[in-house]
């Protein structure tokens, strides 16, 4: 049974930075890629970043490319999302999961970018 818990969100001003964390528990060794998703009110959940197990490959949605950086620490079973130069459009609930075979969603963490 895999569980995911996101944290680190909050209120930040435009242009600011936030680092999100996703802690996983359970047997996740079979998952090679892990990703960050977000869902804003009225929008579909979208994959914004993903990274492989060796941290040798990462992909980003065009909307966040150049501003967000995904990383992972396998020893801690944790994945991070460094978000810089935040925009109001980044406001959403952020989740982590495994793109190839999503497990139960965690609670997510709210990121609100506003003055």
C-alpha positions as CSV (number, residue, x, y, z in Angstrom):
1,X,0.0,0.0,0.0
2,X,1.6,3.2,-1.2
3,X,0.8,6.5,0.5
4,X,1.8,10.0,-0.7
5,X,1.8,13.1,1.4
6,X,2.5,16.5,-0.1
7,X,3.6,19.5,1.9
8,X,5.2,22.9,1.7
9,X,2.5,24.9,0.0
10,X,1.3,28.3,1.2
11,X,0.7,31.8,0.2
12,X,3.4,33.5,-1.8
13,X,3.6,36.7,-3.7
14,X,4.1,36.8,-7.5
15,X,7.7,36.4,-8.3
16,X,8.3,34.5,-5.1
17,X,9.5,30.9,-4.6
18,X,8.3,27.8,-2.8
19,X,9.6,24.3,-2.5
20,X,7.2,21.5,-2.2
21,X,7.9,18.1,-0.8
22,X,6.2,14.7,-1.5
23,X,6.9,12.0,1.0
24,X,6.1,8.4,-0.1
25,X,5.7,5.4,2.1
26,X,5.2,1.8,1.2
27,X,6.8,-0.3,-1.5
28,X,7.5,2.1,-4.3
29,X,10.6,0.5,-5.7
30,X,8.8,-0.5,-8.9
31,X,8.1,3.1,-9.8
32,X,10.8,4.6,-12.0
33,X,9.2,8.0,-12.7
34,X,7.5,10.3,-10.3
35,X,5.7,13.5,-11.1
36,X,4.1,16.6,-9.8
37,X,0.6,17.5,-10.8
38,X,-1.6,20.5,-10.2
39,X,-5.3,21.2,-10.3
40,X,-6.7,24.7,-10.3
41,X,-10.4,25.4,-9.8
42,X,-12.3,24.7,-13.0
43,X,-9.3,23.1,-14.6
44,X,-8.2,19.5,-15.2
45,X,-5.4,18.0,-13.3
46,X,-2.2,18.4,-15.3
47,X,1.2,16.9,-15.1
48,X,3.7,19.8,-14.7
49,X,7.0,17.9,-14.1
50,X,8.3,14.4,-13.8
51,X,11.7,12.8,-13.1
52,X,13.2,9.3,-13.4
53,X,14.7,7.3,-10.6
54,X,18.3,8.2,-11.4
55,X,17.5,11.9,-11.7
56,X,19.0,11.8,-15.2
57,X,15.9,12.8,-17.0
58,X,13.2,15.4,-16.2
59,X,10.4,16.8,-18.2
60,X,8.3,19.9,-17.7
61,X,5.1,21.4,-19.0
62,X,5.7,24.4,-21.2
63,X,3.9,26.6,-18.6
64,X,6.5,25.9,-15.9
65,X,9.6,25.2,-17.9
66,X,12.5,27.4,-16.8
67,X,10.8,28.3,-13.5
68,X,10.2,24.9,-11.8
69,X,12.7,22.2,-11.0
70,X,11.9,18.7,-9.9
71,X,14.3,16.6,-7.9
72,X,14.2,13.5,-5.8
73,X,16.0,11.9,-2.9
74,X,15.5,8.2,-3.1
75,X,17.1,7.5,0.2
76,X,14.4,9.7,1.8
77,X,11.7,8.5,-0.6
78,X,10.9,12.1,-1.3
79,X,10.4,14.2,-4.4
80,X,10.7,18.0,-4.4
81,X,9.4,20.7,-6.6
82,X,11.3,24.0,-6.5
83,X,9.0,26.7,-7.9
84,X,10.6,30.1,-8.7
85,X,9.2,33.2,-10.2
86,X,5.7,32.2,-9.3
87,X,2.7,33.6,-11.1
88,X,-0.9,33.9,-10.1
89,X,-1.6,31.3,-12.8
90,X,0.4,28.8,-10.7
91,X,-2.3,28.9,-8.0
92,X,-3.5,25.3,-7.6
93,X,-3.5,22.3,-5.4
94,X,-0.3,20.4,-6.1
95,X,0.0,16.6,-6.0
96,X,2.6,14.0,-6.6
97,X,2.1,10.6,-8.2
98,X,3.5,8.1,-10.6
99,X,2.5,8.9,-14.2
100,X,2.9,5.3,-15.4
101,X,0.5,3.9,-12.9
102,X,-1.0,6.4,-10.5
103,X,-1.8,5.2,-7.0
104,X,-4.3,6.8,-4.6
105,X,-3.9,10.5,-4.5
106,X,-2.6,12.2,-1.4
107,X,-4.1,15.3,0.2
108,X,-2.2,17.7,-2.0
109,X,-0.8,21.0,-0.9
110,X,-2.3,24.3,-1.8
111,X,-0.2,27.0,-3.4
112,X,-1.7,30.4,-3.7
113,X,0.2,33.1,-5.6
114,X,-1.4,36.4,-4.8
115,X,-0.6,39.9,-3.6
